[in-house]
Amino acid sequence: MFGSKIAVAVGAVALAAASAVFPTAAAQAAPNAARGITLSPAQPTLSLPLTPTEPSSPSSPSSPSTPRSTPSTTPTTPTPPPTTPSPLPPPPPQSAPTAVWLENQKPGDTGWQIPQPGRRVGDDAHLQLEAYGDRNSVQHGQTIGFHVTTTPAQNYGVQIFRMGYYGGAGARLMTSSPQIFGGPQPGCPLDVPTGLIECRWAAGWQLTIPGDWLSGLYLAVFTNASGYQWSDPFTVTEPDRAAQIVMVDPVNNYQAYNEWPYDHVYGKNLYVGFGPMTVAGTGQAVKVSFDRPYQQEYGAGERDRGANWAARWLEQNGYDVTYATSTDMQQNTINLGNYKVYMSPNHDEYWSAQMYDKLQAAEQKGLNLAFLAANSIYWQVRSEPSSSGQADRVMTCYKGVAAGAGAARRQLRVGDGRGRQLGLQRRRGTGAGRRPGG
């Protein structure tokens, strides 16, 4: 929905603001150079000082490069004797490497970029291989289940990648599943009035997150025996770990634009849709489910349009960053008091009142905000449980108010930014001017 030039321009301003809070390597190199100190050649691109934490020895004065001038033969006042310059004070202790920097010294892997050579991706009409995870974020010791359909029945495997810099590879392979036999899953029912499409597939493989996996953006990549590939994003969170930056992946936005299944028959999102008309008066849905694959980017949602690249830059430069999602904001599982900067790395349009109130309260206590894309905090949404009772798996957003809809539906609609607010106040400085309706 947004041109890349707008996103890059806004992002550049926000990253510049973040750089003012956390000095880059170039800024830190200047005082070091004045003392004759250089960083280790093994760490040429880092923005944090990564030499050992013990302070260096005081610098010794160097000998003058030219002799002193000869005093005048007829001075008006006696010339004071030359003095030895005082030694420079020792440089301040330099910071230890961050956990993020250490993680990125491990070998990278480009297998997350699908389709890999000799592979291909299927389509939503034939469902050769597609999948979704049953959690948007997961903590150490928790389990995420992957719900996979493959046509015809055959073996498939799953690889788990952590996104970052990793020498330019963009990710690290964390683990792989055994080969699993799978087959076609049942069709996903459509609720015609709301446009809700919710899959109820059985879980094919479950992963319990090890305690030594660093918080980050993760990607599951699926490959079946026929050579088809698919992916699904999730985030590993560490709610109790303090950090300079918390990057919050806007999964609400990914779901709002998810038109799965894009089969020209009945796929829907919060904007458009195939098939029968809903209460919105068009084909668009007013409810969307996280229990279905992402139609965008071969299952990865919209993460590669901003979040992956922001994470790569932060981790390349050694920033102390941890990760969360819109769902963590909704469920109040992260403490924003643990961070200096809240970073939204991508188009971040869909917010619940709970999310907004949490961010506003933290900002009033001194939290810095960095939104790297335009049109943020625009539509108000409501989170609801799935048909199985799992919390926050359905996102509701009634944008239009049809004649006779009543007050209940009107309360779900956010203001359009032009003075007709019915819900959240639109944040100044987080969006570009847009037409009513987002």
C-alpha positions as CSV (number, residue, x, y, z in Angstrom):
1,M,0.0,0.0,0.0
2,F,2.9,2.3,0.5
3,G,5.6,3.3,-1.9
4,S,9.1,2.2,-0.9
5,K,10.3,5.8,-1.2
6,I,8.0,7.0,1.5
7,A,8.9,4.1,3.8
8,V,12.6,4.6,3.3
9,A,12.3,8.3,3.9
10,V,10.4,8.0,7.1
11,G,12.6,5.1,8.1
12,A,15.8,7.1,7.6
13,V,14.5,9.9,9.9
14,A,13.6,7.3,12.6
15,L,16.9,5.5,12.3
16,A,18.7,8.8,12.5
17,A,16.8,9.5,15.8
18,A,17.7,6.1,17.1
19,S,21.4,6.7,16.2
20,A,21.3,9.9,18.2
21,V,20.3,7.8,21.3
22,F,22.9,5.0,20.5
23,P,26.1,6.4,19.0
24,T,27.5,4.6,15.9
25,A,30.9,3.2,15.5
26,A,32.0,6.3,13.5
27,A,30.9,8.6,16.3
28,Q,32.8,6.5,18.9
29,A,35.9,6.2,16.7
30,A,36.6,9.9,16.8
31,P,37.6,10.2,20.5
32,N,39.4,6.9,20.3
33,A,41.4,8.1,17.3
34,A,42.5,11.1,19.2
35,R,44.0,8.8,21.8
36,G,45.7,6.6,19.3
37,I,43.2,3.8,19.9
38,T,41.8,1.6,17.1
39,L,39.1,-1.1,17.2
40,S,40.0,-4.6,16.5
41,P,40.1,-5.4,12.7
42,A,37.8,-8.3,13.4
43,Q,35.0,-5.9,14.3
44,P,35.2,-3.2,11.5
45,T,31.4,-2.6,11.1
46,L,30.1,-2.5,14.6
47,S,28.5,0.6,16.1
48,L,29.2,-0.4,19.7
49,P,32.8,-0.5,21.1
50,L,33.6,-4.2,21.3
51,T,37.2,-4.3,22.6
52,P,37.7,-5.9,26.0
53,T,35.9,-4.3,28.9
54,E,39.1,-3.5,30.8
55,P,40.3,0.1,30.4
56,S,43.3,0.7,28.3
57,S,46.6,2.1,29.8
58,P,47.0,5.8,29.9
59,S,48.3,7.2,26.7
60,S,51.9,8.4,26.8
61,P,52.7,11.8,25.3
62,S,54.6,11.7,22.1
63,S,57.8,13.7,21.5
64,P,57.3,17.0,19.8
65,S,57.7,16.7,16.1
66,T,59.4,20.1,15.7
67,P,61.8,22.1,18.1
68,R,60.4,24.9,20.1
69,S,60.9,28.4,18.8
70,T,63.9,30.4,20.1
71,P,62.9,33.1,22.5
72,S,63.3,36.7,21.4
73,T,66.7,38.3,22.4
74,T,64.8,41.3,23.9
75,P,61.8,39.9,25.7
76,T,59.6,42.2,27.6
77,T,58.9,39.5,30.2
78,P,60.9,36.5,31.2
79,T,60.1,33.4,29.2
80,P,58.8,30.6,31.4
81,P,60.7,27.4,31.3
82,P,59.2,24.7,29.1
83,T,56.9,22.3,30.9
84,T,56.2,18.6,30.2
85,P,52.5,18.2,29.0
86,S,50.3,16.2,31.3
87,P,49.4,12.7,30.1
88,L,45.9,12.3,28.6
89,P,43.4,10.7,30.9
90,P,42.8,7.0,30.3
91,P,39.9,6.2,27.8
92,P,36.6,5.1,29.4
93,P,36.0,1.4,29.8
94,Q,34.7,0.0,26.5
95,S,31.5,-2.0,26.4
96,A,31.4,-5.8,26.2
97,P,30.0,-7.3,23.0
98,T,26.2,-7.6,23.1
99,A,24.5,-11.0,22.9
100,V,23.2,-9.9,19.5
101,W,26.7,-9.2,18.2
102,L,28.0,-12.6,19.5
103,E,25.0,-14.4,17.9
104,N,25.8,-12.8,14.6
105,Q,29.3,-14.2,14.6
106,K,27.9,-17.7,14.0
107,P,27.6,-19.1,10.5
108,G,24.8,-17.8,8.4
109,D,22.6,-19.6,5.9
110,T,20.6,-18.4,2.9
111,G,18.1,-21.3,2.9
112,W,15.4,-19.0,4.2
113,Q,15.1,-17.4,0.8
114,I,12.5,-19.4,-1.1
115,P,12.1,-20.9,-3.6
116,Q,15.6,-22.3,-3.4
117,P,17.3,-23.4,-6.7
118,G,15.4,-26.4,-8.1
119,R,12.4,-25.7,-5.8
120,R,9.1,-24.0,-6.4
121,V,6.2,-22.6,-4.5
122,G,2.6,-23.7,-4.9
123,D,-0.6,-21.7,-5.1
124,D,-3.7,-21.2,-2.9
125,A,-5.9,-23.0,-5.4
126,H,-4.0,-26.3,-5.5
127,L,-2.3,-26.2,-2.0
128,Q,0.7,-28.2,-3.0
129,L,2.3,-27.2,0.3
130,E,1.1,-24.5,2.7
131,A,1.3,-24.0,6.5
132,Y,0.6,-21.7,9.4
133,G,1.8,-21.5,13.0
134,D,-0.5,-21.5,16.0
135,R,1.4,-18.7,17.8
136,N,2.6,-15.3,16.7
137,S,5.3,-15.3,19.4
138,V,6.7,-17.9,21.7
139,Q,8.9,-17.8,24.8
140,H,11.6,-20.2,26.0
141,G,10.1,-23.5,27.0
142,Q,6.8,-22.8,25.1
143,T,5.7,-24.9,22.1
144,I,4.5,-23.7,18.7
145,G,2.6,-26.1,16.4
146,F,2.8,-25.9,12.6
147,H,-0.3,-26.9,10.7
148,V,0.6,-28.1,7.3
149,T,-1.3,-29.2,4.2
150,T,0.4,-31.0,1.3
151,T,-1.2,-32.3,-1.9
152,P,-0.8,-35.2,-2.6
153,A,0.1,-36.9,0.6
154,Q,3.9,-37.1,1.0
155,N,6.8,-36.4,3.3
156,Y,7.9,-32.9,4.2
157,G,10.5,-31.3,6.5
158,V,10.8,-28.1,8.4
159,Q,13.9,-25.8,8.9
160,I,13.9,-23.1,11.5
161,F,15.9,-19.9,10.8
162,R,16.7,-16.9,12.9
163,M,16.8,-13.7,11.0
164,G,19.7,-11.3,11.4
165,Y,22.9,-10.2,9.6
166,Y,25.2,-13.3,9.9
167,G,27.8,-12.0,7.6
168,G,25.3,-10.9,5.0
169,A,23.5,-14.3,4.7
170,G,20.4,-12.8,6.5
171,A,19.7,-15.7,8.8
172,R,21.1,-18.7,10.7
173,L,19.8,-22.3,10.5
174,M,18.8,-23.2,14.1
175,T,17.3,-26.7,13.7
176,S,15.5,-29.0,11.3
177,S,12.7,-31.4,11.8
178,P,12.7,-35.1,10.9
179,Q,10.8,-36.1,7.8
180,I,7.0,-36.0,8.5
181,F,4.3,-37.7,6.5
182,G,1.4,-35.3,5.7
183,G,-1.5,-35.0,3.4
184,P,-4.4,-32.7,2.4
185,Q,-6.1,-30.9,5.3
186,P,-9.9,-30.1,5.4
187,G,-11.2,-27.0,3.7
188,C,-11.4,-23.8,5.8
189,P,-15.0,-22.7,6.4
190,L,-16.2,-19.2,5.5
191,D,-18.5,-17.3,7.8
192,V,-20.4,-15.3,5.2
193,P,-21.7,-12.4,7.3
194,T,-18.2,-11.5,8.7
195,G,-16.0,-12.9,6.0
196,L,-14.0,-14.8,8.6
197,I,-12.0,-17.7,7.2
198,E,-10.6,-19.9,9.9
199,C,-8.6,-23.1,9.2
200,R,-8.9,-26.0,11.7
201,W,-6.0,-28.1,10.5
202,A,-4.3,-30.7,12.7
203,A,-0.7,-29.8,13.8
204,G,1.9,-31.6,11.9
205,W,5.1,-30.7,13.8
206,Q,5.6,-29.1,17.1
207,L,8.7,-27.2,18.3
208,T,9.6,-26.4,21.9
209,I,11.8,-23.3,22.1
210,P,15.2,-24.0,23.7
211,G,16.4,-21.8,26.5
212,D,19.5,-20.7,24.6
213,W,17.7,-19.3,21.6
214,L,18.1,-15.5,21.5
215,S,15.0,-13.4,21.0
216,G,14.5,-12.6,17.4
217,L,12.5,-12.9,14.2
218,Y,12.3,-16.5,13.2
219,L,11.1,-18.2,10.0
220,A,9.9,-21.8,9.5
221,V,10.6,-23.1,6.0
222,F,8.8,-26.1,4.7
223,T,9.9,-28.4,1.8
224,N,8.0,-31.4,0.6
225,A,9.1,-34.4,-1.4
226,S,7.7,-32.9,-4.6
227,G,10.1,-29.9,-4.2
228,Y,7.5,-27.4,-3.1
229,Q,8.3,-24.8,-0.4
230,W,6.4,-22.6,2.0
231,S,7.2,-20.5,5.0
232,D,5.7,-19.1,8.2
233,P,7.0,-16.3,10.5
234,F,7.1,-16.3,14.3
235,T,9.0,-14.4,17.0
236,V,10.9,-15.6,20.0
237,T,10.4,-13.2,22.9
238,E,12.3,-12.8,26.2
239,P,9.9,-10.7,28.2
240,D,12.2,-10.3,31.2
241,R,15.3,-9.3,29.4
242,A,16.1,-5.5,29.4
243,A,17.5,-4.1,26.2
244,Q,18.1,-0.7,24.5
245,I,15.5,-1.4,21.8
246,V,12.4,-3.5,21.5
247,M,11.4,-4.2,17.9
248,V,7.7,-5.0,17.7
249,D,6.7,-6.9,14.6
250,P,3.3,-5.6,13.4
251,V,1.6,-8.9,12.8
252,N,-1.8,-7.3,13.0
253,N,-1.0,-5.5,9.8
254,Y,0.2,-8.6,8.1
255,Q,-3.1,-10.3,8.9
256,A,-5.2,-7.3,7.8
257,Y,-3.8,-7.5,4.3
258,N,-3.8,-11.3,4.2
259,E,-6.2,-12.3,1.4
260,W,-5.7,-16.1,1.8
261,P,-6.7,-18.1,0.0
262,Y,-5.9,-16.0,-3.1
263,D,-7.8,-18.4,-5.3
264,H,-10.3,-16.0,-7.0
265,V,-13.1,-17.9,-5.3
266,Y,-13.5,-16.8,-1.6
267,G,-10.3,-15.4,-0.1
268,K,-10.8,-12.2,1.9
269,N,-8.9,-9.5,3.9
270,L,-10.0,-6.3,5.6
271,Y,-9.9,-4.5,2.2
272,V,-11.2,-6.7,-0.6
273,G,-12.5,-10.2,-1.1
274,F,-13.7,-12.8,-3.5
275,G,-17.0,-14.6,-3.0
276,P,-20.2,-13.5,-1.2
277,M,-20.9,-10.0,0.2
278,T,-20.4,-9.5,3.9
279,V,-22.0,-7.1,6.4
280,A,-19.5,-4.5,5.1
281,G,-21.6,-4.3,2.0
282,T,-18.7,-5.5,-0.2
283,G,-16.7,-8.7,-0.5
284,Q,-14.2,-7.5,2.2
285,A,-14.1,-9.2,5.6
286,V,-14.7,-7.5,9.0
287,K,-13.0,-10.4,10.8
288,V,-9.8,-12.2,9.9
289,S,-8.1,-15.2,11.5
290,F,-4.5,-15.9,12.3
291,D,-5.4,-19.6,11.8
292,R,-4.6,-19.7,8.1
293,P,-1.5,-19.3,6.0
294,Y,-0.3,-15.9,4.9
295,Q,-0.9,-15.2,1.2
296,Q,1.9,-12.7,1.0
297,E,5.6,-13.5,0.3
298,Y,5.2,-17.3,0.2
299,G,3.7,-17.5,3.7
300,A,6.0,-14.9,5.4
301,G,3.4,-12.2,5.6
302,E,4.9,-8.7,5.0
303,R,7.9,-9.2,7.1
304,D,10.5,-8.9,4.3
305,R,9.1,-5.5,3.4
306,G,10.7,-3.9,6.5
307,A,11.2,-6.0,9.7
308,N,13.8,-8.3,8.3
309,W,15.9,-5.4,7.0
310,A,15.6,-3.4,10.1
311,A,16.7,-6.4,12.2
312,R,19.6,-7.1,9.8
313,W,20.9,-3.5,10.2
314,L,20.5,-3.4,13.9
315,E,22.2,-6.8,14.4
316,Q,25.0,-5.9,11.9
317,N,25.8,-2.9,14.0
318,G,25.7,-4.8,17.3
319,Y,22.7,-2.9,18.9
320,D,21.2,-4.4,22.1
321,V,17.8,-5.3,20.7
322,T,15.0,-7.7,21.6
323,Y,11.8,-8.6,19.8
324,A,8.1,-8.9,20.3
325,T,4.8,-8.7,18.3
326,S,1.5,-6.9,18.2
327,T,0.1,-9.9,20.1
328,D,2.5,-9.4,22.9
329,M,1.4,-5.8,23.2
330,Q,-2.2,-7.0,23.2
331,Q,-1.6,-9.6,25.8
332,N,0.6,-7.4,28.0
333,T,3.4,-9.9,28.1
334,I,6.2,-7.4,27.6
335,N,7.2,-4.6,30.0
336,L,8.0,-1.5,28.0
337,G,9.8,-0.1,31.0
338,N,12.7,-2.5,30.2
339,Y,13.6,-0.6,27.0
340,K,14.8,2.8,25.9
341,V,13.3,2.7,22.4
342,Y,10.1,1.2,21.0
343,M,10.7,0.4,17.3
344,S,8.0,-0.4,14.8
345,P,9.9,-1.6,11.7
346,N,7.1,-1.8,9.1
347,H,3.6,-0.5,8.1
348,D,1.8,-0.6,11.4
349,E,-1.8,0.5,10.8
350,Y,-4.0,-1.8,13.0
351,W,-4.0,-1.3,16.8
352,S,-6.3,-2.3,19.6
353,A,-7.1,0.1,22.4
354,Q,-5.1,-2.0,24.8
355,M,-2.0,-1.7,22.7
356,Y,-2.4,2.0,22.3
357,D,-3.0,2.7,26.0
358,K,0.1,0.6,26.8
359,L,2.3,2.5,24.4
360,Q,1.0,5.9,25.5
361,A,1.6,5.2,29.2
362,A,5.2,4.1,28.5
363,E,5.9,7.1,26.3
364,Q,4.8,9.4,29.1
365,K,7.4,7.7,31.3
366,G,10.2,8.5,28.9
367,L,10.1,5.7,26.3
368,N,11.3,6.8,22.9
369,L,9.3,5.9,19.8
370,A,10.7,5.0,16.3
371,F,8.2,4.3,13.5
372,L,10.0,3.3,10.3
373,A,7.0,3.4,8.0
374,A,4.0,5.7,7.4
375,N,0.3,5.2,8.1
376,S,0.8,3.9,11.6
377,I,-1.8,3.6,14.4
378,Y,-4.8,4.3,12.1
379,W,-7.5,1.6,12.5
380,Q,-8.7,0.3,15.8
381,V,-9.2,-3.4,16.1
382,R,-10.6,-5.9,18.6
383,S,-9.0,-9.2,19.4
384,E,-11.2,-12.3,19.9
385,P,-10.6,-16.0,20.5
386,S,-10.7,-18.6,17.8
387,S,-13.5,-21.2,17.6
388,S,-11.3,-23.5,19.7
389,G,-11.0,-20.8,22.5
390,Q,-7.4,-19.8,21.9
391,A,-7.1,-16.1,22.8
392,D,-6.3,-13.4,20.3
393,R,-6.5,-15.5,17.1
394,V,-9.3,-13.4,15.5
395,M,-8.9,-9.7,14.6
396,T,-12.1,-7.7,14.1
397,C,-12.4,-4.3,12.4
398,Y,-15.7,-2.8,11.2
399,K,-14.4,0.0,9.0
400,G,-17.6,1.2,7.4
401,V,-20.9,1.8,9.2
402,A,-23.8,0.5,7.2
403,A,-27.2,2.1,7.6
404,G,-28.9,0.8,10.7
405,A,-25.8,-0.9,12.0
406,G,-26.3,0.3,15.5
407,A,-23.9,1.7,18.2
408,A,-22.2,-1.6,18.9
409,R,-20.5,-1.7,15.5
410,R,-19.7,2.0,15.4
411,Q,-17.7,1.6,18.6
412,L,-15.3,-0.6,16.7
413,R,-14.3,2.0,14.1
414,V,-11.3,4.2,14.5
415,G,-11.2,7.8,13.3
416,D,-10.1,8.5,9.8
417,G,-7.6,11.2,10.7
418,R,-9.9,14.1,9.7
419,G,-11.6,14.9,12.9
420,R,-14.3,12.2,13.1
421,Q,-12.7,10.0,15.7
422,L,-14.9,7.2,17.1
423,G,-12.1,5.3,18.8
424,L,-8.3,6.0,19.0
425,Q,-6.8,9.4,18.6
426,R,-4.5,9.3,15.6
427,R,-0.9,9.7,16.6
428,R,0.9,12.8,15.4
429,G,4.1,12.0,13.6
430,T,3.4,8.3,12.9
431,G,1.5,8.5,9.7
432,A,1.4,10.1,6.3
433,G,-1.7,11.9,5.2
434,R,-4.1,9.3,3.8
435,R,-7.6,9.3,2.4
436,P,-10.4,8.3,4.8
437,G,-10.4,4.6,5.1
438,G,-6.7,4.1,5.4
